Amino acid sequence: MGLMIVRHKVKDFRSWKKAFDDHAGAQKAAGLTKPRVFRSADDPNETIILMDYKDLKMAKTFGASADLKKTMEAAGVVDRPTIYFVEQA
C-alpha cells in the first residue's frame, strides 16, 4: 500500500475540482482510492492531491498517462505537475 501525491497549480480551483471529480472513474480504474484534495494556505490555486494505491505499477501508469495529461490541461493546470509515489517505512 502506498500513496500517490500530486502537486500543481490551477487557473481556477472550482473549475479544476469539477474536472477532478469527473475523472474519478479513471482514478478508480487505476486502483487509486481515498482521494484527498488540499489547497495551499498561501495560494488557493495550488493543490495537493493524496490518493492511496495498492499496485505501484498501475499508479505510475496512470500518473504518466496521456489521458491524465489531457485531463489536467483541460481542467486548467497551469504548471508542470509534480507526482510522488511513497510507501510507508
C-alpha positions in Angstrom: 0.0 0.0 0.0 1.3 3.4 -0.9 0.4 7.0 -1.5 0.4 8.9 -4.8 1.0 12.6 -4.1 0.3 15.2 -6.9 1.1 18.9 -6.6 0.2 21.5 -9.2 -1.2 25.0 -9.7 -4.5 25.6 -11.4 -6.1 28.5 -13.1 -9.4 28.3 -11.2 -9.8 25.9 -8.3 -13.6 25.5 -8.7 -13.3 24.5 -12.4 -10.4 22.2 -11.7 -12.2 20.5 -8.8 -15.2 19.7 -11.0 -12.9 18.1 -13.7 -11.0 16.2 -10.9 -14.3 14.8 -9.6 -15.5 13.9 -13.1 -12.3 11.9 -13.6 -12.9 9.7 -10.6 -13.8 6.7 -12.7 -10.3 6.7 -14.3 -8.7 7.1 -10.9 -10.7 4.2 -9.6 -9.9 2.0 -12.6 -6.2 2.7 -12.0 -6.6 1.3 -8.4 -6.4 4.7 -6.8 -8.6 5.2 -3.7 -9.4 7.6 -1.0 -8.7 10.9 -2.9 -8.0 13.8 -0.6 -7.6 17.3 -2.0 -5.8 20.1 -0.2 -5.1 23.8 -1.1 -2.1 25.8 -0.1 -2.7 28.2 2.7 -0.7 30.7 0.8 -2.1 30.2 -2.7 -5.7 28.7 -3.0 -4.9 27.7 -6.6 -2.0 25.4 -5.6 -3.4 22.0 -5.0 -2.0 18.8 -3.3 -3.8 15.5 -4.0 -3.3 12.4 -2.0 -4.6 9.0 -3.2 -3.9 5.5 -1.9 -2.7 2.8 -4.2 -2.2 -1.0 -3.8 -0.4 -1.5 -7.2 2.6 0.8 -7.8 2.8 -0.1 -11.5 -0.8 0.7 -12.1 -0.5 4.0 -10.2 2.7 5.0 -12.2 1.0 4.1 -15.4 -1.9 6.4 -14.5 0.4 9.2 -13.4 2.2 9.1 -16.8 -0.8 8.6 -19.0 -1.8 10.8 -21.9 -5.4 10.7 -20.6 -4.3 12.3 -17.3 -2.2 14.9 -19.1 -5.1 15.8 -21.4 -7.5 16.0 -18.4 -5.1 18.2 -16.4 -4.7 20.6 -19.4 -8.5 20.8 -19.9 -9.0 21.3 -16.2 -6.7 24.4 -16.1 -3.5 23.1 -14.6 -1.0 25.9 -15.3 2.3 24.4 -14.3 4.1 21.1 -14.6 2.7 18.7 -12.0 5.0 17.0 -9.5 4.0 13.4 -8.8 5.5 11.3 -6.0 4.9 7.7 -5.1 5.6 6.9 -1.5 5.3 3.9 0.7 5.2 3.7 4.5 8.6 2.9 6.0 
